[in-house]
Amino acid sequence: MKLLRVGTAGSERPALLDAEGILRDLSGVVPDIDGALLADDAALGRVRAAAESGELPVLDADGLRVGPPLARIGKIVCIGLNYHDHARETGAEPPAEPVIFFKAADTVVGPDDTVLLPRGSVKTDWEVELAVVIGRTARYLESHEEALARVAGYAVAHDVSEREFQIERGGTWDKGKNCETFNPLGPWLVTADEVSDPQGLSLKLWVNGELKQDGTTAEQIFSVAEVVRYVSQFMTLYPGDVINTGTPAGVALGQPEPKPYLRAGDVVELEIGGLGRQRQEFKPA
């Protein structure tokens, strides 16, 4: 299923994109799309049955904002330097173990919402990423099979980053990762049963119409299953938690000088095969 949330920011309602690409209202079936829903097999069964019935009310998509596909996100765990080609372009050694950092849940906005350039920013960068949405509590997992069984679905994430804040201002990466609006998510939460192989997804990103990133999750150093298994050794993952799994080559940081960091007025578009497309205009904070 392709689950999403539509409406003005803070007042989104649950919806579903059916097999014919028709937007349908789910608000009469479930109150929202969140961790509680993803952990409730009976509720998900009602959603699936309603979708298959073809009787859900149709929504007029014209002019209707698409919000983040997941409400009440618990935590966003991010994996750095997780693509062989991205490590090469930045001159970094591939890590021996996954690099973990966090983004606050309040960085999440809709897939087409405006992204704000932080005040004083000179090195805001783009990163298309596969987001993994947890649907079952995960702790101390032992196998990749157990890990994938905890995944409710997948989404497109834009891990916007301010590289000066991240790398040159001391401390951890978090200052460059948690600026307002720095995690557009969506448009859809695609349930795991529709993604036969999370290591076979194409990722693309354009800046002002120019293709910058053109990669595949096959380039990941640590697979989706390994990332979920590994993270569960250090923290408990709960339904509604999100893992951003890293970005392929093509970011501004990896380009020759002068690096083409984002400026006000730039438009970034990104997509992952089968998971949908985003578009954001960048404006000053």
Secondary structure, 3 states (H helix, E strand, C coil): CEEEEECCCCCCEEEEECCCCCEEECCCCCCCCEHHHHCCHHHHHHHHHHHHHCCCCECCCCCCCECCCCECCCCEEEEECCEHHHHHHHCCCCCCCCEEEEECHHHEECCCCCEEECCCCCCEECCEEEEEEECCCECCCCCHHHHHHCEEEEEEEECCEEHHHHHHCCCCHHHHCCCCCCEEECCCEEEHHHCCCCCCCEEEEEECCEEEEEEEHHHECCCHHHHHHHHCCCCCECCCCEEECCCCCCCHHHCCCCCCCCCCCCEEEEEECCCEEEEEEEEEC
